């Protein structure tokens, strides 16, 4: 098990990091790991690294606010994804789709997880932050699992 300090050290080794959808939900809906996700977003906002996310993550974070009729939270998510400093939202391109297909075929991951990882890898990141331990099977990128730092 690691600590917040260990996670910060892991982030600082990388100029570009990828974020799983759950990191946003934990941070902005106060679900879990507020100290850990706070450290992630602080590193991004201070410019210690840039973050890459897939447009798929925007779709995923909007589902519950839209289902619950929470226009304020939906608007906040759109704002974060579109204007947060040092955060790049990337569309699914044919290259990313092909990489995602390879990841999905080799590691039997879900389509969204495969797209998120392919987006991260395609944009030069060496680290993907998630809370899904099964994603560590993808050995071409370092995967930091929040549970391991809690």
DRENZAVO-551834 format. One record per residue: residue number from 1; residue in three letters; x, y, z of N, C-alpha, C in turn. Coordinates in steps of 0.001 Angstrom, whole numbers. Example, Ala and Ser with C-alpha at 12.3 -4.5 7.8 and 13.67 -1.06 7.14 Angstrom:
[site 1; "ala"; [13190; -5690; 7800]; [12300; -4500; 7800]; [13200; -3300; 7800]],
[site 2; "ser"; [12850; -2250; 7080]; [13670; -1060; 7140]; [12900; 30; 7870]],
END
This chain:
[site 1; "unk"; [833; -1187; 0]; [0; 0; 0]; [877; 1249; 0]],
[site 2; "unk"; [412; 2241; -706]; [1132; 3501; -793]; [431; 4587; -8]],
[site 3; "unk"; [836; 5811; -275]; [256; 6968; 388]; [0; 8050; -657]],
[site 4; "unk"; [-619; 9134; -222]; [-807; 10295; -1090]; [547; 10775; -1608]],
[site 5; "unk"; [1524; 10779; -746]; [2877; 11213; -1130]; [3454; 10291; -2213]],
[site 6; "unk"; [3208; 8991; -2078]; [3682; 8041; -3088]; [3008; 8294; -4434]],
[site 7; "unk"; [1704; 8567; -4408]; [979; 8853; -5647]; [1519; 10129; -6293]],
[site 8; "unk"; [1739; 11146; -5484]; [2300; 12400; -5999]; [3669; 12141; -6636]],
[site 9; "unk"; [4488; 11325; -6006]; [5792; 10976; -6558]; [5673; 10240; -7880]],
[site 10; "unk"; [4700; 9358; -7981]; [4463; 8626; -9229]; [4054; 9598; -10328]],
[site 11; "unk"; [3161; 10511; -10008]; [2706; 11505; -10994]; [3870; 12365; -11460]],
[site 12; "unk"; [4709; 12787; -10531]; [5807; 13702; -10868]; [6847; 13082; -11792]],
[site 13; "unk"; [6847; 11759; -11935]; [7772; 11094; -12857]; [7312; 11217; -14315]],
[site 14; "unk"; [6107; 11721; -14518]; [5515; 11753; -15855]; [5102; 13169; -16233]],
[site 15; "unk"; [5389; 13554; -17460]; [4960; 14873; -17954]; [3504; 14833; -18405]],
[site 16; "unk"; [3043; 13667; -18835]; [1671; 13502; -19301]; [1075; 12294; -18598]],
[site 17; "unk"; [-141; 12468; -18059]; [-831; 11354; -17411]; [-2217; 11195; -18031]],
[site 18; "unk"; [-2741; 10003; -17953]; [-4102; 9740; -18386]; [-4978; 9498; -17171]],
[site 19; "unk"; [-6238; 9904; -17274]; [-7162; 9752; -16154]; [-8362; 8910; -16547]],
[site 20; "unk"; [-8705; 7979; -15687]; [-9922; 7206; -15847]; [-11100; 8065; -15402]],
[site 21; "unk"; [-12253; 7754; -15897]; [-13478; 8495; -15560]; [-13719; 8542; -14058]],
[site 22; "unk"; [-13443; 7451; -13364]; [-13702; 7377; -11927]; [-12959; 8451; -11142]],
[site 23; "unk"; [-11803; 8877; -11618]; [-11026; 9906; -10913]; [-11829; 11207; -10850]],
[site 24; "unk"; [-12526; 11536; -11927]; [-13364; 12736; -11953]; [-14568; 12576; -11020]],
[site 25; "unk"; [-15189; 11438; -11060]; [-16372; 11200; -10220]; [-15990; 11272; -8752]],
[site 26; "unk"; [-14874; 10636; -8389]; [-14426; 10691; -6994]; [-14147; 12132; -6566]],
[site 27; "unk"; [-13518; 12903; -7434]; [-13151; 14274; -7095]; [-14357; 15197; -6996]],
[site 28; "unk"; [-15248; 15131; -7956]; [-16305; 16138; -8045]; [-17638; 15711; -7448]],
[site 29; "unk"; [-17755; 14463; -7097]; [-18978; 14016; -6436]; [-18693; 13525; -5024]],
[site 30; "unk"; [-17446; 13672; -4573]; [-17081; 13358; -3200]; [-17293; 11920; -2808]],
[site 31; "unk"; [-17157; 11008; -3759]; [-17443; 9607; -3471]; [-16350; 8948; -2623]],
[site 32; "unk"; [-15123; 8946; -3124]; [-14028; 8257; -2443]; [-12719; 8993; -2719]],
[site 33; "unk"; [-11764; 8733; -1876]; [-10385; 9182; -2068]; [-10206; 10673; -2308]],
[site 34; "unk"; [-10841; 11544; -1532]; [-10711; 12980; -1812]; [-9268; 13488; -1724]],
[site 35; "unk"; [-8459; 12938; -820]; [-7062; 13393; -726]; [-6263; 12964; -1950]],
[site 36; "unk"; [-6507; 11761; -2422]; [-5765; 11255; -3575]; [-6158; 11979; -4851]],
[site 37; "unk"; [-7458; 12099; -5096]; [-7877; 12782; -6319]; [-7536; 14268; -6238]],
[site 38; "unk"; [-7584; 14831; -5046]; [-7173; 16225; -4873]; [-5719; 16421; -5272]],
[site 39; "unk"; [-4861; 15461; -4901]; [-3443; 15540; -5265]; [-3261; 15435; -6784]],
[site 40; "unk"; [-4061; 14587; -7417]; [-3984; 14438; -8873]; [-4343; 15753; -9554]],
[site 41; "unk"; [-5493; 16322; -9175]; [-5937; 17553; -9826]; [-5048; 18747; -9475]],
[site 42; "unk"; [-4480; 18754; -8292]; [-3549; 19824; -7930]; [-2302; 19764; -8812]],
[site 43; "unk"; [-1783; 18568; -9048]; [-605; 18420; -9912]; [-904; 18909; -11325]],
[site 44; "unk"; [-2101; 18626; -11804]; [-2490; 19066; -13149]; [-2642; 20584; -13189]],
[site 45; "unk"; [-3390; 21120; -12236]; [-3656; 22556; -12228]; [-2384; 23375; -12048]],
[site 46; "unk"; [-1431; 22870; -11290]; [-173; 23596; -11069]; [818; 23415; -12207]],
[site 47; "unk"; [462; 22572; -13172]; [1321; 22383; -14328]; [2472; 21417; -14124]],
[site 48; "unk"; [2414; 20603; -13054]; [3452; 19595; -12843]; [3368; 18513; -13911]],
[site 49; "unk"; [2187; 18390; -14514]; [1966; 17449; -15603]; [751; 17934; -16388]],
[site 50; "unk"; [599; 17361; -17565]; [-622; 17567; -18336]; [-1418; 16280; -18246]],
[site 51; "unk"; [-2723; 16390; -18366]; [-3579; 15206; -18325]; [-4305; 15050; -19654]],
[site 52; "unk"; [-4473; 13802; -20043]; [-5182; 13451; -21258]; [-6403; 12640; -20867]],
[site 53; "unk"; [-7547; 13002; -21442]; [-8774; 12236; -21234]; [-9452; 12031; -22588]],
[site 54; "unk"; [-10205; 10988; -22665]; [-10977; 10723; -23867]; [-12328; 11413; -23762]],
[site 55; "unk"; [-12869; 11799; -24892]; [-14218; 12335; -24933]; [-15216; 11309; -24372]],
[site 56; "unk"; [-14834; 10039; -24394]; [-15663; 8978; -23814]; [-15870; 9227; -22317]],
[site 57; "unk"; [-14857; 9751; -21644]; [-15000; 10049; -20208]; [-16031; 11144; -19969]],
[site 58; "unk"; [-16083; 12128; -20856]; [-17113; 13158; -20725]; [-18495; 12513; -20796]],
[site 59; "unk"; [-18687; 11625; -21757]; [-19962; 10923; -21873]; [-20261; 10157; -20588]],
[site 60; "unk"; [-19265; 9465; -20059]; [-19488; 8649; -18864]; [-19840; 9486; -17634]],
[site 61; "unk"; [-19154; 10620; -17427]; [-19448; 11421; -16231]; [-20803; 12107; -16318]],
[site 62; "unk"; [-21310; 12329; -17529]; [-22591; 13026; -17687]; [-23808; 12134; -17465]],
[site 63; "unk"; [-23632; 10831; -17520]; [-24783; 9920; -17440]; [-25595; 10125; -16163]],
[site 64; "unk"; [-24977; 10024; -14997]; [-25745; 10122; -13740]; [-26347; 11512; -13524]],
[site 65; "unk"; [-25598; 12600; -13747]; [-26237; 13912; -13592]; [-27444; 14085; -14512]],
[site 66; "unk"; [-27335; 13616; -15745]; [-28474; 13728; -16658]; [-29623; 12830; -16229]],
[site 67; "unk"; [-29307; 11636; -15771]; [-30339; 10708; -15306]; [-31083; 11283; -14100]],
[site 68; "unk"; [-30349; 11970; -13223]; [-30943; 12538; -12009]; [-31481; 13953; -12216]],
[site 69; "unk"; [-31302; 14505; -13405]; [-31763; 15864; -13671]; [-30926; 16919; -12976]],
[site 70; "unk"; [-29663; 16606; -12709]; [-28762; 17538; -12020]; [-28011; 18379; -13052]],
[site 71; "unk"; [-28666; 19425; -13533]; [-28093; 20282; -14577]; [-26827; 20989; -14091]],
[site 72; "unk"; [-26775; 21337; -12815]; [-25604; 22024; -12267]; [-24366; 21138; -12361]],
[site 73; "unk"; [-24474; 19877; -11947]; [-23335; 18968; -11993]; [-22941; 18665; -13445]],
[site 74; "unk"; [-23918; 18474; -14307]; [-23622; 18229; -15727]; [-22869; 19421; -16322]],
[site 75; "unk"; [-23301; 20613; -16009]; [-22645; 21820; -16502]; [-21220; 21943; -15963]],
[site 76; "unk"; [-21045; 21605; -14695]; [-19725; 21661; -14076]; [-18777; 20687; -14767]],
[site 77; "unk"; [-19246; 19478; -15029]; [-18398; 18506; -15728]; [-18016; 19013; -17124]],
[site 78; "unk"; [-18978; 19545; -17865]; [-18666; 20071; -19200]; [-17603; 21160; -19100]],
[site 79; "unk"; [-17732; 22018; -18117]; [-16769; 23101; -17930]; [-15376; 22566; -17611]],
[site 80; "unk"; [-15294; 21592; -16716]; [-14000; 21007; -16349]; [-13341; 20383; -17573]],
[site 81; "unk"; [-14089; 19595; -18306]; [-13519; 18890; -19454]; [-13123; 19843; -20582]],
[site 82; "unk"; [-13829; 20932; -20720]; [-13573; 21845; -21827]; [-12576; 22957; -21497]],
[site 83; "unk"; [-12404; 23293; -20215]; [-11579; 24473; -19940]; [-10577; 24340; -18796]],
[site 84; "unk"; [-10448; 23178; -18194]; [-9469; 23029; -17116]; [-8057; 23166; -17690]],
[site 85; "unk"; [-7223; 24000; -17063]; [-5840; 24140; -17543]; [-5110; 22803; -17502]],
[site 86; "unk"; [-4299; 22562; -18508]; [-3449; 21375; -18593]; [-4218; 20065; -18750]],
[site 87; "unk"; [-5482; 20161; -19153]; [-6294; 18969; -19412]; [-6693; 18979; -20879]],
[site 88; "unk"; [-6332; 17928; -21582]; [-6644; 17803; -22995]; [-7683; 16704; -23191]],
[site 89; "unk"; [-8825; 17077; -23761]; [-9849; 16091; -24092]; [-9666; 15704; -25557]],
[site 90; "unk"; [-9560; 14402; -25805]; [-9218; 13891; -27123]; [-10380; 13092; -27706]],
[site 91; "unk"; [-10667; 13351; -28976]; [-11681; 12573; -29682]; [-11131; 11198; -30048]],
[site 92; "unk"; [-12027; 10266; -30289]; [-11624; 8941; -30745]; [-11327; 9037; -32241]],
[site 93; "unk"; [-10084; 8810; -32584]; [-9645; 8847; -33973]; [-9531; 7412; -34489]],
[site 94; "unk"; [-9378; 7234; -35795]; [-9152; 5874; -36304]; [-7918; 5208; -35686]],
[site 95; "unk"; [-6851; 5972; -35456]; [-5642; 5407; -34841]; [-5949; 4928; -33421]],
[site 96; "unk"; [-6651; 5747; -32650]; [-7012; 5359; -31282]; [-7943; 4152; -31314]],
[site 97; "unk"; [-8895; 4128; -32222]; [-9817; 2985; -32333]; [-9059; 1695; -32616]],
[site 98; "unk"; [-8066; 1765; -33492]; [-7278; 569; -33810]; [-6446; 127; -32610]],
[site 99; "unk"; [-5835; 1079; -31897]; [-5079; 730; -30689]; [-6007; 135; -29629]],
[site 100; "unk"; [-7187; 721; -29487]; [-8151; 219; -28513]; [-8587; -1203; -28862]],
[site 101; "unk"; [-8780; -1478; -30150]; [-9149; -2824; -30574]; [-8052; -3822; -30208]],
[site 102; "unk"; [-6808; -3422; -30397]; [-5696; -4292; -30026]; [-5649; -4558; -28528]],
[site 103; "unk"; [-5854; -3519; -27738]; [-5877; -3667; -26275]; [-7035; -4566; -25862]],
[site 104; "unk"; [-8205; -4322; -26432]; [-9389; -5123; -26100]; [-9181; -6582; -26474]],
[site 105; "unk"; [-8601; -6830; -27651]; [-8363; -8205; -28104]; [-7342; -8919; -27221]],
[site 106; "unk"; [-6265; -8229; -26894]; [-5191; -8873; -26140]; [-5513; -9064; -24659]],
[site 107; "unk"; [-6184; -8082; -24058]; [-6374; -8111; -22604]; [-7821; -8338; -22168]],
[site 108; "unk"; [-8739; -8471; -23136]; [-10148; -8734; -22852]; [-10752; -7678; -21918]],
[site 109; "unk"; [-10449; -6414; -22199]; [-11005; -5310; -21420]; [-12254; -4780; -22108]],
[site 110; "unk"; [-13024; -3977; -21398]; [-14221; -3382; -21984]; [-13830; -2375; -23065]],
[site 111; "unk"; [-14770; -2078; -23939]; [-14510; -1084; -24986]; [-14151; 275; -24389]],
[site 112; "unk"; [-14926; 803; -23419]; [-14536; 2110; -22860]; [-13140; 2105; -22235]],
[site 113; "unk"; [-12818; 1082; -21445]; [-11489; 1026; -20830]; [-10394; 954; -21893]],
[site 114; "unk"; [-10632; 186; -22936]; [-9655; 69; -24018]; [-9451; 1404; -24725]],
[site 115; "unk"; [-10530; 2132; -24936]; [-10432; 3453; -25579]; [-9675; 4432; -24673]],
[site 116; "unk"; [-9980; 4423; -23387]; [-9295; 5344; -22469]; [-7797; 5064; -22438]],
[site 117; "unk"; [-7420; 3803; -22365]; [-5999; 3453; -22354]; [-5336; 3794; -23683]],
[site 118; "unk"; [-5987; 3485; -24796]; [-5419; 3794; -26112]; [-5239; 5296; -26287]],
[site 119; "unk"; [-6191; 6076; -25816]; [-6096; 7537; -25890]; [-4890; 8022; -25106]],
[site 120; "unk"; [-4726; 7491; -23914]; [-3615; 7871; -23049]; [-2286; 7526; -23700]],
[site 121; "unk"; [-2155; 6309; -24183]; [-911; 5858; -24813]; [-623; 6662; -26077]],
[site 122; "unk"; [-1644; 6874; -26899]; [-1461; 7584; -28167]; [-1029; 9035; -27972]],
[site 123; "unk"; [-1321; 9588; -26811]; [-975; 10984; -26547]; [274; 11131; -25685]],
[site 124; "unk"; [1088; 10091; -25654]; [2406; 10187; -25043]; [2470; 10049; -23546]],
[site 125; "unk"; [1425; 9538; -22938]; [1444; 9379; -21495]; [2055; 8043; -21108]],
[site 126; "unk"; [2771; 8051; -19993]; [3331; 6819; -19458]; [2620; 6348; -18218]],
[site 127; "unk"; [1574; 7075; -17795]; [862; 6743; -16559]; [-638; 6901; -16764]],
[site 128; "unk"; [-1399; 5938; -16289]; [-2856; 6001; -16307]; [-3341; 5801; -14888]],
[site 129; "unk"; [-4144; 6747; -14381]; [-4652; 6676; -13005]; [-6093; 6191; -13044]],
[site 130; "unk"; [-6384; 5173; -12257]; [-7670; 4501; -12266]; [-7936; 3908; -10890]],
[site 131; "unk"; [-9019; 3175; -10781]; [-9239; 2344; -9608]; [-9618; 932; -10043]],
[site 132; "unk"; [-9206; 579; -11238]; [-9490; -730; -11817]; [-8204; -1548; -11889]],
[site 133; "unk"; [-7965; -2445; -10925]; [-6711; -3198; -10911]; [-6496; -4067; -12156]],
[site 134; "unk"; [-7569; -4497; -12800]; [-7402; -5355; -13985]; [-6701; -4618; -15130]],
[site 135; "unk"; [-6699; -3288; -15109]; [-6036; -2529; -16168]; [-4515; -2639; -16087]],
[site 136; "unk"; [-3998; -3118; -14959]; [-2552; -3291; -14814]; [-2018; -4387; -15730]],
[site 137; "unk"; [-2899; -5176; -16310]; [-2464; -6212; -17256]; [-1833; -5586; -18500]],
[site 138; "unk"; [-2207; -4348; -18810]; [-1663; -3657; -19979]; [-275; -3149; -19582]],
[site 139; "unk"; [736; -3829; -20061]; [2107; -3576; -19606]; [2809; -2457; -20358]],
[site 140; "unk"; [2179; -1899; -21381]; [2822; -830; -22153]; [2686; 526; -21483]],
[site 141; "unk"; [2002; 574; -20356]; [1822; 1826; -19625]; [1773; 1509; -18129]],
[site 142; "unk"; [2300; 2427; -17317]; [2201; 2270; -15864]; [765; 2609; -15448]],
[site 143; "unk"; [179; 1764; -14629]; [-1181; 1971; -14154]; [-1146; 2155; -12648]],
[site 144; "unk"; [-1639; 3302; -12185]; [-1727; 3584; -10749]; [-3162; 3363; -10310]],
[site 145; "unk"; [-3360; 2454; -9370]; [-4677; 2100; -8868]; [-4883; 2804; -7525]],
[site 146; "unk"; [-5891; 3652; -7449]; [-6098; 4475; -6244]; [-6183; 3640; -4970]],
[site 147; "unk"; [-6842; 2479; -5030]; [-6948; 1627; -3839]; [-5581; 1299; -3251]],
[site 148; "unk"; [-4559; 1236; -4101]; [-3221; 884; -3631]; [-2520; 2039; -2919]],
[site 149; "unk"; [-3115; 3228; -2969]; [-2541; 4405; -2308]; [-3382; 4860; -1120]],
[site 150; "unk"; [-4492; 4202; -892]; [-5417; 4620; 179]; [-4971; 4104; 1536]],
END
